[in-house]
Amino acid sequence: MRPSLTHKQKEVLQFMADFWKIENRCPTLQEICEGRLNNRQILEVRSARSSALAIVRQLVSKNYLIENWYRDRPYYRVAGGLEQ
């Protein structure tokens, strides 16, 4: 059983899943901070990428996201079997 998520963590996880479905790629930290998808504001705007990175790292530690590396840069995928 996975640990529970905070409201912000749920929002970011849902944003990442929706972004992957529409764009077929992982959002960058800057795109998570902007919170826009198809010219619609999905998330509240974050002023610093470090806050988005902290949420993403928490999701990885709780096994909701999988971290992979490509050319020295991380990208994140939503873990399989995620109940939405």
PDB file of N, CA, C and O in Angstrom:
ATOM      1  N   MET A   1       0.842  -1.184   0.000  1.00  0.00           N
ATOM      2  CA  MET A   1       0.000   0.000   0.000  1.00  0.00           C
ATOM      3  C   MET A   1       0.888   1.249   0.000  1.00  0.00           C
ATOM      4  O   MET A   1       1.860   1.338   0.749  1.00  0.00           O
ATOM      5  N   ARG A   2       0.539   2.183  -0.834  1.00  0.00           N
ATOM      6  CA  ARG A   2       1.317   3.419  -0.931  1.00  0.00           C
ATOM      7  C   ARG A   2       0.880   4.419   0.133  1.00  0.00           C
ATOM      8  O   ARG A   2      -0.273   4.404   0.566  1.00  0.00           O
ATOM      9  N   PRO A   3       1.794   5.284   0.554  1.00  0.00           N
ATOM     10  CA  PRO A   3       1.431   6.335   1.502  1.00  0.00           C
ATOM     11  C   PRO A   3       0.447   7.309   0.876  1.00  0.00           C
ATOM     12  O   PRO A   3       0.395   7.453  -0.346  1.00  0.00           O
ATOM     13  N   SER A   4      -0.328   7.975   1.712  1.00  0.00           N
ATOM     14  CA  SER A   4      -1.308   8.939   1.203  1.00  0.00           C
ATOM     15  C   SER A   4      -0.597  10.197   0.695  1.00  0.00           C
ATOM     16  O   SER A   4       0.556  10.463   1.036  1.00  0.00           O
ATOM     17  N   LEU A   5      -1.317  10.960  -0.131  1.00  0.00           N
ATOM     18  CA  LEU A   5      -0.760  12.163  -0.736  1.00  0.00           C
ATOM     19  C   LEU A   5      -1.423  13.412  -0.184  1.00  0.00           C
ATOM     20  O   LEU A   5      -2.579  13.384   0.238  1.00  0.00           O
ATOM     21  N   THR A   6      -0.678  14.504  -0.194  1.00  0.00           N
ATOM     22  CA  THR A   6      -1.249  15.792   0.160  1.00  0.00           C
ATOM     23  C   THR A   6      -2.021  16.324  -1.044  1.00  0.00           C
ATOM     24  O   THR A   6      -1.933  15.768  -2.138  1.00  0.00           O
ATOM     25  N   HIS A   7      -2.764  17.386  -0.843  1.00  0.00           N
ATOM     26  CA  HIS A   7      -3.551  17.989  -1.921  1.00  0.00           C
ATOM     27  C   HIS A   7      -2.653  18.444  -3.075  1.00  0.00           C
ATOM     28  O   HIS A   7      -2.967  18.183  -4.236  1.00  0.00           O
ATOM     29  N   LYS A   8      -1.557  19.111  -2.776  1.00  0.00           N
ATOM     30  CA  LYS A   8      -0.645  19.591  -3.820  1.00  0.00           C
ATOM     31  C   LYS A   8       0.006  18.426  -4.572  1.00  0.00           C
ATOM     32  O   LYS A   8       0.182  18.491  -5.788  1.00  0.00           O
ATOM     33  N   GLN A   9       0.357  17.372  -3.853  1.00  0.00           N
ATOM     34  CA  GLN A   9       0.951  16.211  -4.499  1.00  0.00           C
ATOM     35  C   GLN A   9      -0.041  15.555  -5.456  1.00  0.00           C
ATOM     36  O   GLN A   9       0.337  15.143  -6.552  1.00  0.00           O
ATOM     37  N   LYS A  10      -1.309  15.456  -5.048  1.00  0.00           N
ATOM     38  CA  LYS A  10      -2.339  14.893  -5.927  1.00  0.00           C
ATOM     39  C   LYS A  10      -2.505  15.743  -7.183  1.00  0.00           C
ATOM     40  O   LYS A  10      -2.631  15.214  -8.287  1.00  0.00           O
ATOM     41  N   GLU A  11      -2.503  17.069  -7.006  1.00  0.00           N
ATOM     42  CA  GLU A  11      -2.653  17.967  -8.156  1.00  0.00           C
ATOM     43  C   GLU A  11      -1.511  17.800  -9.149  1.00  0.00           C
ATOM     44  O   GLU A  11      -1.740  17.712 -10.355  1.00  0.00           O
ATOM     45  N   VAL A  12      -0.280  17.756  -8.644  1.00  0.00           N
ATOM     46  CA  VAL A  12       0.885  17.630  -9.518  1.00  0.00           C
ATOM     47  C   VAL A  12       0.881  16.269 -10.200  1.00  0.00           C
ATOM     48  O   VAL A  12       1.182  16.181 -11.390  1.00  0.00           O
ATOM     49  N   LEU A  13       0.549  15.217  -9.480  1.00  0.00           N
ATOM     50  CA  LEU A  13       0.504  13.883 -10.066  1.00  0.00           C
ATOM     51  C   LEU A  13      -0.547  13.815 -11.174  1.00  0.00           C
ATOM     52  O   LEU A  13      -0.287  13.253 -12.238  1.00  0.00           O
ATOM     53  N   GLN A  14      -1.723  14.377 -10.936  1.00  0.00           N
ATOM     54  CA  GLN A  14      -2.768  14.380 -11.956  1.00  0.00           C
ATOM     55  C   GLN A  14      -2.346  15.220 -13.158  1.00  0.00           C
ATOM     56  O   GLN A  14      -2.604  14.841 -14.300  1.00  0.00           O
ATOM     57  N   PHE A  15      -1.701  16.354 -12.910  1.00  0.00           N
ATOM     58  CA  PHE A  15      -1.198  17.197 -13.998  1.00  0.00           C
ATOM     59  C   PHE A  15      -0.195  16.423 -14.851  1.00  0.00           C
ATOM     60  O   PHE A  15      -0.260  16.471 -16.079  1.00  0.00           O
ATOM     61  N   MET A  16       0.724  15.718 -14.213  1.00  0.00           N
ATOM     62  CA  MET A  16       1.723  14.956 -14.949  1.00  0.00           C
ATOM     63  C   MET A  16       1.083  13.836 -15.769  1.00  0.00           C
ATOM     64  O   MET A  16       1.499  13.590 -16.901  1.00  0.00           O
ATOM     65  N   ALA A  17       0.088  13.163 -15.221  1.00  0.00           N
ATOM     66  CA  ALA A  17      -0.600  12.101 -15.958  1.00  0.00           C
ATOM     67  C   ALA A  17      -1.348  12.681 -17.162  1.00  0.00           C
ATOM     68  O   ALA A  17      -1.290  12.117 -18.254  1.00  0.00           O
ATOM     69  N   ASP A  18      -2.043  13.794 -16.973  1.00  0.00           N
ATOM     70  CA  ASP A  18      -2.767  14.435 -18.071  1.00  0.00           C
ATOM     71  C   ASP A  18      -1.803  14.960 -19.127  1.00  0.00           C
ATOM     72  O   ASP A  18      -2.059  14.836 -20.325  1.00  0.00           O
ATOM     73  N   PHE A  19      -0.702  15.543 -18.685  1.00  0.00           N
ATOM     74  CA  PHE A  19       0.294  16.073 -19.612  1.00  0.00           C
ATOM     75  C   PHE A  19       0.853  14.954 -20.476  1.00  0.00           C
ATOM     76  O   PHE A  19       1.030  15.127 -21.682  1.00  0.00           O
ATOM     77  N   TRP A  20       1.134  13.794 -19.857  1.00  0.00           N
ATOM     78  CA  TRP A  20       1.686  12.659 -20.597  1.00  0.00           C
ATOM     79  C   TRP A  20       0.678  12.176 -21.645  1.00  0.00           C
ATOM     80  O   TRP A  20       1.064  11.855 -22.769  1.00  0.00           O
ATOM     81  N   LYS A  21      -0.608  12.122 -21.285  1.00  0.00           N
ATOM     82  CA  LYS A  21      -1.626  11.663 -22.228  1.00  0.00           C
ATOM     83  C   LYS A  21      -1.740  12.598 -23.431  1.00  0.00           C
ATOM     84  O   LYS A  21      -1.895  12.133 -24.561  1.00  0.00           O
ATOM     85  N   ILE A  22      -1.665  13.896 -23.203  1.00  0.00           N
ATOM     86  CA  ILE A  22      -1.863  14.867 -24.281  1.00  0.00           C
ATOM     87  C   ILE A  22      -0.585  15.104 -25.080  1.00  0.00           C
ATOM     88  O   ILE A  22      -0.613  15.075 -26.311  1.00  0.00           O
ATOM     89  N   GLU A  23       0.535  15.337 -24.396  1.00  0.00           N
ATOM     90  CA  GLU A  23       1.794  15.683 -25.072  1.00  0.00           C
ATOM     91  C   GLU A  23       2.666  14.468 -25.393  1.00  0.00           C
ATOM     92  O   GLU A  23       3.603  14.569 -26.184  1.00  0.00           O
ATOM     93  N   ASN A  24       2.365  13.332 -24.789  1.00  0.00           N
ATOM     94  CA  ASN A  24       3.141  12.102 -24.949  1.00  0.00           C
ATOM     95  C   ASN A  24       4.602  12.279 -24.528  1.00  0.00           C
ATOM     96  O   ASN A  24       5.512  11.712 -25.133  1.00  0.00           O
ATOM     97  N   ARG A  25       4.800  13.065 -23.497  1.00  0.00           N
ATOM     98  CA  ARG A  25       6.126  13.261 -22.914  1.00  0.00           C
ATOM     99  C   ARG A  25       5.952  13.770 -21.485  1.00  0.00           C
ATOM    100  O   ARG A  25       4.873  14.202 -21.079  1.00  0.00           O
ATOM    101  N   CYS A  26       7.033  13.702 -20.755  1.00  0.00           N
ATOM    102  CA  CYS A  26       7.036  14.174 -19.372  1.00  0.00           C
ATOM    103  C   CYS A  26       7.141  15.696 -19.341  1.00  0.00           C
ATOM    104  O   CYS A  26       7.902  16.264 -20.124  1.00  0.00           O
ATOM    105  N   PRO A  27       6.402  16.375 -18.463  1.00  0.00           N
ATOM    106  CA  PRO A  27       6.562  17.825 -18.364  1.00  0.00           C
ATOM    107  C   PRO A  27       7.877  18.186 -17.681  1.00  0.00           C
ATOM    108  O   PRO A  27       8.365  17.455 -16.819  1.00  0.00           O
ATOM    109  N   THR A  28       8.432  19.306 -18.073  1.00  0.00           N
ATOM    110  CA  THR A  28       9.625  19.809 -17.404  1.00  0.00           C
ATOM    111  C   THR A  28       9.207  20.453 -16.086  1.00  0.00           C
ATOM    112  O   THR A  28       8.023  20.687 -15.843  1.00  0.00           O
ATOM    113  N   LEU A  29      10.183  20.733 -15.249  1.00  0.00           N
ATOM    114  CA  LEU A  29       9.867  21.419 -13.991  1.00  0.00           C
ATOM    115  C   LEU A  29       9.285  22.796 -14.260  1.00  0.00           C
ATOM    116  O   LEU A  29       8.398  23.247 -13.535  1.00  0.00           O
ATOM    117  N   GLN A  30       9.775  23.468 -15.294  1.00  0.00           N
ATOM    118  CA  GLN A  30       9.238  24.779 -15.648  1.00  0.00           C
ATOM    119  C   GLN A  30       7.772  24.677 -16.055  1.00  0.00           C
ATOM    120  O   GLN A  30       6.968  25.534 -15.689  1.00  0.00           O
ATOM    121  N   GLU A  31       7.421  23.643 -16.803  1.00  0.00           N
ATOM    122  CA  GLU A  31       6.026  23.450 -17.209  1.00  0.00           C
ATOM    123  C   GLU A  31       5.144  23.107 -16.015  1.00  0.00           C
ATOM    124  O   GLU A  31       3.979  23.503 -15.970  1.00  0.00           O
ATOM    125  N   ILE A  32       5.685  22.377 -15.054  1.00  0.00           N
ATOM    126  CA  ILE A  32       4.926  22.099 -13.827  1.00  0.00           C
ATOM    127  C   ILE A  32       4.702  23.394 -13.061  1.00  0.00           C
ATOM    128  O   ILE A  32       3.616  23.619 -12.528  1.00  0.00           O
ATOM    129  N   CYS A  33       5.726  24.251 -13.001  1.00  0.00           N
ATOM    130  CA  CYS A  33       5.588  25.537 -12.307  1.00  0.00           C
ATOM    131  C   CYS A  33       4.543  26.424 -12.977  1.00  0.00           C
ATOM    132  O   CYS A  33       3.761  27.089 -12.296  1.00  0.00           O
ATOM    133  N   GLU A  34       4.529  26.435 -14.303  1.00  0.00           N
ATOM    134  CA  GLU A  34       3.548  27.251 -15.026  1.00  0.00           C
ATOM    135  C   GLU A  34       2.145  26.668 -14.891  1.00  0.00           C
ATOM    136  O   GLU A  34       1.169  27.415 -14.822  1.00  0.00           O
ATOM    137  N   GLY A  35       2.033  25.338 -14.854  1.00  0.00           N
ATOM    138  CA  GLY A  35       0.751  24.687 -14.623  1.00  0.00           C
ATOM    139  C   GLY A  35      -0.236  24.796 -15.760  1.00  0.00           C
ATOM    140  O   GLY A  35      -1.440  24.676 -15.537  1.00  0.00           O
ATOM    141  N   ARG A  36       0.240  25.020 -16.978  1.00  0.00           N
ATOM    142  CA  ARG A  36      -0.643  25.186 -18.129  1.00  0.00           C
ATOM    143  C   ARG A  36      -0.606  23.947 -19.014  1.00  0.00           C
ATOM    144  O   ARG A  36       0.446  23.349 -19.241  1.00  0.00           O
ATOM    145  N   LEU A  37      -1.783  23.583 -19.506  1.00  0.00           N
ATOM    146  CA  LEU A  37      -1.909  22.455 -20.408  1.00  0.00           C
ATOM    147  C   LEU A  37      -2.970  22.810 -21.444  1.00  0.00           C
ATOM    148  O   LEU A  37      -4.128  23.045 -21.098  1.00  0.00           O
ATOM    149  N   ASN A  38      -2.575  22.848 -22.715  1.00  0.00           N
ATOM    150  CA  ASN A  38      -3.480  23.254 -23.802  1.00  0.00           C
ATOM    151  C   ASN A  38      -4.093  24.630 -23.549  1.00  0.00           C
ATOM    152  O   ASN A  38      -5.296  24.825 -23.721  1.00  0.00           O
ATOM    153  N   ASN A  39      -3.261  25.570 -23.143  1.00  0.00           N
ATOM    154  CA  ASN A  39      -3.667  26.951 -22.863  1.00  0.00           C
ATOM    155  C   ASN A  39      -4.721  27.060 -21.769  1.00  0.00           C
ATOM    156  O   ASN A  39      -5.460  28.043 -21.721  1.00  0.00           O
ATOM    157  N   ARG A  40      -4.797  26.081 -20.906  1.00  0.00           N
ATOM    158  CA  ARG A  40      -5.677  26.138 -19.738  1.00  0.00           C
ATOM    159  C   ARG A  40      -4.812  26.064 -18.499  1.00  0.00           C
ATOM    160  O   ARG A  40      -3.865  25.281 -18.434  1.00  0.00           O
ATOM    161  N   GLN A  41      -5.144  26.886 -17.517  1.00  0.00           N
ATOM    162  CA  GLN A  41      -4.406  26.880 -16.251  1.00  0.00           C
ATOM    163  C   GLN A  41      -4.944  25.743 -15.395  1.00  0.00           C
ATOM    164  O   GLN A  41      -6.080  25.799 -14.926  1.00  0.00           O
ATOM    165  N   ILE A  42      -4.129  24.709 -15.189  1.00  0.00           N
ATOM    166  CA  ILE A  42      -4.538  23.533 -14.427  1.00  0.00           C
ATOM    167  C   ILE A  42      -4.081  23.643 -12.972  1.00  0.00           C
ATOM    168  O   ILE A  42      -4.847  23.362 -12.050  1.00  0.00           O
ATOM    169  N   LEU A  43      -2.841  24.048 -12.777  1.00  0.00           N
ATOM    170  CA  LEU A  43      -2.261  24.183 -11.442  1.00  0.00           C
ATOM    171  C   LEU A  43      -2.050  25.653 -11.112  1.00  0.00           C
ATOM    172  O   LEU A  43      -2.000  26.503 -12.000  1.00  0.00           O
ATOM    173  N   GLU A  44      -1.927  25.934  -9.829  1.00  0.00           N
ATOM    174  CA  GLU A  44      -1.548  27.287  -9.442  1.00  0.00           C
ATOM    175  C   GLU A  44      -0.091  27.515  -9.837  1.00  0.00           C
ATOM    176  O   GLU A  44       0.725  26.594  -9.809  1.00  0.00           O
ATOM    177  N   VAL A  45       0.217  28.740 -10.201  1.00  0.00           N
ATOM    178  CA  VAL A  45       1.566  29.084 -10.649  1.00  0.00           C
ATOM    179  C   VAL A  45       2.511  29.060  -9.455  1.00  0.00           C
ATOM    180  O   VAL A  45       2.210  29.611  -8.396  1.00  0.00           O
ATOM    181  N   ARG A  46       3.650  28.419  -9.641  1.00  0.00           N
ATOM    182  CA  ARG A  46       4.684  28.384  -8.605  1.00  0.00           C
ATOM    183  C   ARG A  46       5.827  29.269  -9.071  1.00  0.00           C
ATOM    184  O   ARG A  46       6.207  29.240 -10.242  1.00  0.00           O
ATOM    185  N   SER A  47       6.365  30.043  -8.169  1.00  0.00           N
ATOM    186  CA  SER A  47       7.405  31.004  -8.551  1.00  0.00           C
ATOM    187  C   SER A  47       8.784  30.368  -8.661  1.00  0.00           C
ATOM    188  O   SER A  47       9.660  30.909  -9.334  1.00  0.00           O
ATOM    189  N   ALA A  48       8.985  29.239  -8.016  1.00  0.00           N
ATOM    190  CA  ALA A  48      10.316  28.627  -8.015  1.00  0.00           C
ATOM    191  C   ALA A  48      10.230  27.165  -8.440  1.00  0.00           C
ATOM    192  O   ALA A  48       9.326  26.429  -8.043  1.00  0.00           O
ATOM    193  N   ARG A  49      11.200  26.771  -9.260  1.00  0.00           N
ATOM    194  CA  ARG A  49      11.255  25.372  -9.688  1.00  0.00           C
ATOM    195  C   ARG A  49      11.589  24.451  -8.520  1.00  0.00           C
ATOM    196  O   ARG A  49      11.271  23.262  -8.552  1.00  0.00           O
ATOM    197  N   SER A  50      12.220  24.990  -7.505  1.00  0.00           N
ATOM    198  CA  SER A  50      12.591  24.147  -6.361  1.00  0.00           C
ATOM    199  C   SER A  50      11.356  23.609  -5.641  1.00  0.00           C
ATOM    200  O   SER A  50      11.397  22.500  -5.108  1.00  0.00           O
ATOM    201  N   SER A  51      10.262  24.365  -5.614  1.00  0.00           N
ATOM    202  CA  SER A  51       9.046  23.865  -4.972  1.00  0.00           C
ATOM    203  C   SER A  51       8.434  22.725  -5.787  1.00  0.00           C
ATOM    204  O   SER A  51       7.939  21.751  -5.220  1.00  0.00           O
ATOM    205  N   ALA A  52       8.468  22.845  -7.117  1.00  0.00           N
ATOM    206  CA  ALA A  52       7.976  21.757  -7.971  1.00  0.00           C
ATOM    207  C   ALA A  52       8.876  20.528  -7.831  1.00  0.00           C
ATOM    208  O   ALA A  52       8.392  19.398  -7.772  1.00  0.00           O
ATOM    209  N   LEU A  53      10.176  20.757  -7.778  1.00  0.00           N
ATOM    210  CA  LEU A  53      11.109  19.648  -7.631  1.00  0.00           C
ATOM    211  C   LEU A  53      10.901  18.925  -6.303  1.00  0.00           C
ATOM    212  O   LEU A  53      10.991  17.699  -6.251  1.00  0.00           O
ATOM    213  N   ALA A  54      10.626  19.663  -5.236  1.00  0.00           N
ATOM    214  CA  ALA A  54      10.390  19.045  -3.931  1.00  0.00           C
ATOM    215  C   ALA A  54       9.161  18.140  -3.981  1.00  0.00           C
ATOM    216  O   ALA A  54       9.183  17.042  -3.426  1.00  0.00           O
ATOM    217  N   ILE A  55       8.092  18.587  -4.638  1.00  0.00           N
ATOM    218  CA  ILE A  55       6.884  17.774  -4.742  1.00  0.00           C
ATOM    219  C   ILE A  55       7.153  16.528  -5.585  1.00  0.00           C
ATOM    220  O   ILE A  55       6.719  15.431  -5.234  1.00  0.00           O
ATOM    221  N   VAL A  56       7.870  16.699  -6.698  1.00  0.00           N
ATOM    222  CA  VAL A  56       8.182  15.567  -7.566  1.00  0.00           C
ATOM    223  C   VAL A  56       9.045  14.549  -6.818  1.00  0.00           C
ATOM    224  O   VAL A  56       8.813  13.346  -6.935  1.00  0.00           O
ATOM    225  N   ARG A  57      10.014  15.003  -6.069  1.00  0.00           N
ATOM    226  CA  ARG A  57      10.868  14.078  -5.302  1.00  0.00           C
ATOM    227  C   ARG A  57      10.067  13.330  -4.236  1.00  0.00           C
ATOM    228  O   ARG A  57      10.329  12.156  -3.972  1.00  0.00           O
ATOM    229  N   GLN A  58       9.090  14.009  -3.622  1.00  0.00           N
ATOM    230  CA  GLN A  58       8.234  13.331  -2.649  1.00  0.00           C
ATOM    231  C   GLN A  58       7.398  12.248  -3.331  1.00  0.00           C
ATOM    232  O   GLN A  58       7.194  11.171  -2.770  1.00  0.00           O
ATOM    233  N   LEU A  59       6.917  12.536  -4.542  1.00  0.00           N
ATOM    234  CA  LEU A  59       6.137  11.543  -5.283  1.00  0.00           C
ATOM    235  C   LEU A  59       6.998  10.345  -5.668  1.00  0.00           C
ATOM    236  O   LEU A  59       6.517   9.211  -5.672  1.00  0.00           O
ATOM    237  N   VAL A  60       8.260  10.585  -5.991  1.00  0.00           N
ATOM    238  CA  VAL A  60       9.176   9.484  -6.303  1.00  0.00           C
ATOM    239  C   VAL A  60       9.422   8.649  -5.055  1.00  0.00           C
ATOM    240  O   VAL A  60       9.418   7.419  -5.122  1.00  0.00           O
ATOM    241  N   SER A  61       9.634   9.296  -3.925  1.00  0.00           N
ATOM    242  CA  SER A  61       9.906   8.554  -2.694  1.00  0.00           C
ATOM    243  C   SER A  61       8.697   7.740  -2.230  1.00  0.00           C
ATOM    244  O   SER A  61       8.852   6.725  -1.552  1.00  0.00           O
ATOM    245  N   LYS A  62       7.489   8.188  -2.598  1.00  0.00           N
ATOM    246  CA  LYS A  62       6.270   7.453  -2.244  1.00  0.00           C
ATOM    247  C   LYS A  62       5.863   6.456  -3.326  1.00  0.00           C
ATOM    248  O   LYS A  62       4.796   5.848  -3.244  1.00  0.00           O
ATOM    249  N   ASN A  63       6.719   6.288  -4.345  1.00  0.00           N
ATOM    250  CA  ASN A  63       6.512   5.326  -5.435  1.00  0.00           C
ATOM    251  C   ASN A  63       5.301   5.633  -6.308  1.00  0.00           C
ATOM    252  O   ASN A  63       4.691   4.713  -6.854  1.00  0.00           O
ATOM    253  N   TYR A  64       4.942   6.900  -6.450  1.00  0.00           N
ATOM    254  CA  TYR A  64       3.898   7.296  -7.388  1.00  0.00           C
ATOM    255  C   TYR A  64       4.502   7.674  -8.737  1.00  0.00           C
ATOM    256  O   TYR A  64       3.819   7.607  -9.759  1.00  0.00           O
ATOM    257  N   LEU A  65       5.765   8.068  -8.750  1.00  0.00           N
ATOM    258  CA  LEU A  65       6.485   8.387  -9.973  1.00  0.00           C
ATOM    259  C   LEU A  65       7.733   7.520 -10.058  1.00  0.00           C
ATOM    260  O   LEU A  65       8.295   7.104  -9.044  1.00  0.00           O
ATOM    261  N   ILE A  66       8.151   7.259 -11.288  1.00  0.00           N
ATOM    262  CA  ILE A  66       9.387   6.523 -11.537  1.00  0.00           C
ATOM    263  C   ILE A  66      10.369   7.490 -12.175  1.00  0.00           C
ATOM    264  O   ILE A  66      10.046   8.155 -13.159  1.00  0.00           O
ATOM    265  N   GLU A  67      11.566   7.566 -11.613  1.00  0.00           N
ATOM    266  CA  GLU A  67      12.595   8.472 -12.125  1.00  0.00           C
ATOM    267  C   GLU A  67      13.521   7.716 -13.068  1.00  0.00           C
ATOM    268  O   GLU A  67      14.079   6.682 -12.702  1.00  0.00           O
ATOM    269  N   ASN A  68      13.682   8.231 -14.275  1.00  0.00           N
ATOM    270  CA  ASN A  68      14.614   7.689 -15.258  1.00  0.00           C
ATOM    271  C   ASN A  68      15.567   8.799 -15.670  1.00  0.00           C
ATOM    272  O   ASN A  68      15.296   9.980 -15.450  1.00  0.00           O
ATOM    273  N   TRP A  69      16.680   8.411 -16.267  1.00  0.00           N
ATOM    274  CA  TRP A  69      17.673   9.395 -16.691  1.00  0.00           C
ATOM    275  C   TRP A  69      17.924   9.277 -18.181  1.00  0.00           C
ATOM    276  O   TRP A  69      17.978   8.173 -18.723  1.00  0.00           O
ATOM    277  N   TYR A  70      18.076  10.406 -18.839  1.00  0.00           N
ATOM    278  CA  TYR A  70      18.436  10.464 -20.248  1.00  0.00           C
ATOM    279  C   TYR A  70      19.432  11.598 -20.427  1.00  0.00           C
ATOM    280  O   TYR A  70      19.105  12.766 -20.215  1.00  0.00           O
ATOM    281  N   ARG A  71      20.636  11.247 -20.814  1.00  0.00           N
ATOM    282  CA  ARG A  71      21.701  12.237 -21.030  1.00  0.00           C
ATOM    283  C   ARG A  71      21.870  13.178 -19.832  1.00  0.00           C
ATOM    284  O   ARG A  71      21.836  14.400 -19.976  1.00  0.00           O
ATOM    285  N   ASP A  72      22.046  12.603 -18.688  1.00  0.00           N
ATOM    286  CA  ASP A  72      22.291  13.337 -17.438  1.00  0.00           C
ATOM    287  C   ASP A  72      21.123  14.211 -16.992  1.00  0.00           C
ATOM    288  O   ASP A  72      21.309  15.113 -16.175  1.00  0.00           O
ATOM    289  N   ARG A  73      19.947  13.963 -17.504  1.00  0.00           N
ATOM    290  CA  ARG A  73      18.767  14.718 -17.084  1.00  0.00           C
ATOM    291  C   ARG A  73      17.681  13.743 -16.647  1.00  0.00           C
ATOM    292  O   ARG A  73      17.411  12.759 -17.336  1.00  0.00           O
ATOM    293  N   PRO A  74      17.061  14.015 -15.507  1.00  0.00           N
ATOM    294  CA  PRO A  74      15.990  13.110 -15.071  1.00  0.00           C
ATOM    295  C   PRO A  74      14.680  13.418 -15.796  1.00  0.00           C
ATOM    296  O   PRO A  74      14.405  14.561 -16.162  1.00  0.00           O
ATOM    297  N   TYR A  75      13.893  12.384 -15.990  1.00  0.00           N
ATOM    298  CA  TYR A  75      12.508  12.561 -16.403  1.00  0.00           C
ATOM    299  C   TYR A  75      11.682  11.576 -15.592  1.00  0.00           C
ATOM    300  O   TYR A  75      12.201  10.571 -15.106  1.00  0.00           O
ATOM    301  N   TYR A  76      10.408  11.864 -15.451  1.00  0.00           N
ATOM    302  CA  TYR A  76       9.566  11.119 -14.524  1.00  0.00           C
ATOM    303  C   TYR A  76       8.361  10.554 -15.248  1.00  0.00           C
ATOM    304  O   TYR A  76       7.774  11.206 -16.112  1.00  0.00           O
ATOM    305  N   ARG A  77       7.997   9.320 -14.879  1.00  0.00           N
ATOM    306  CA  ARG A  77       6.819   8.667 -15.421  1.00  0.00           C
ATOM    307  C   ARG A  77       5.905   8.311 -14.257  1.00  0.00           C
ATOM    308  O   ARG A  77       6.363   8.004 -13.157  1.00  0.00           O
ATOM    309  N   VAL A  78       4.606   8.359 -14.520  1.00  0.00           N
ATOM    310  CA  VAL A  78       3.646   7.933 -13.512  1.00  0.00           C
ATOM    311  C   VAL A  78       3.752   6.427 -13.398  1.00  0.00           C
ATOM    312  O   VAL A  78       3.763   5.720 -14.406  1.00  0.00           O
ATOM    313  N   ALA A  79       3.830   5.934 -12.169  1.00  0.00           N
ATOM    314  CA  ALA A  79       3.979   4.494 -11.925  1.00  0.00           C
ATOM    315  C   ALA A  79       2.734   3.757 -12.371  1.00  0.00           C
ATOM    316  O   ALA A  79       1.621   4.268 -12.245  1.00  0.00           O
ATOM    317  N   GLY A  80       2.923   2.555 -12.893  1.00  0.00           N
ATOM    318  CA  GLY A  80       1.807   1.725 -13.348  1.00  0.00           C
ATOM    319  C   GLY A  80       0.923   1.301 -12.192  1.00  0.00           C
ATOM    320  O   GLY A  80       1.364   1.248 -11.044  1.00  0.00           O
ATOM    321  N   GLY A  81      -0.331   0.999 -12.507  1.00  0.00           N
ATOM    322  CA  GLY A  81      -1.273   0.548 -11.487  1.00  0.00           C
ATOM    323  C   GLY A  81      -1.772   1.662 -10.609  1.00  0.00           C
ATOM    324  O   GLY A  81      -2.233   1.412  -9.495  1.00  0.00           O
ATOM    325  N   LEU A  82      -1.690   2.893 -11.086  1.00  0.00           N
ATOM    326  CA  LEU A  82      -2.131   4.034 -10.289  1.00  0.00           C
ATOM    327  C   LEU A  82      -3.640   4.171 -10.377  1.00  0.00           C
ATOM    328  O   LEU A  82      -4.186   4.334 -11.468  1.00  0.00           O
ATOM    329  N   GLU A  83      -4.304   4.107  -9.263  1.00  0.00           N
ATOM    330  CA  GLU A  83      -5.759   4.269  -9.234  1.00  0.00           C
ATOM    331  C   GLU A  83      -6.096   5.743  -9.200  1.00  0.00           C
ATOM    332  O   GLU A  83      -5.702   6.463  -8.283  1.00  0.00           O
ATOM    333  N   GLN A  84      -6.816   6.178 -10.192  1.00  0.00           N
ATOM    334  CA  GLN A  84      -7.188   7.602 -10.280  1.00  0.00           C
ATOM    335  C   GLN A  84      -8.600   7.806  -9.806  1.00  0.00           C
ATOM    336  O   GLN A  84      -9.094   8.934  -9.804  1.00  0.00           O
TER     337      GLN A  84
END
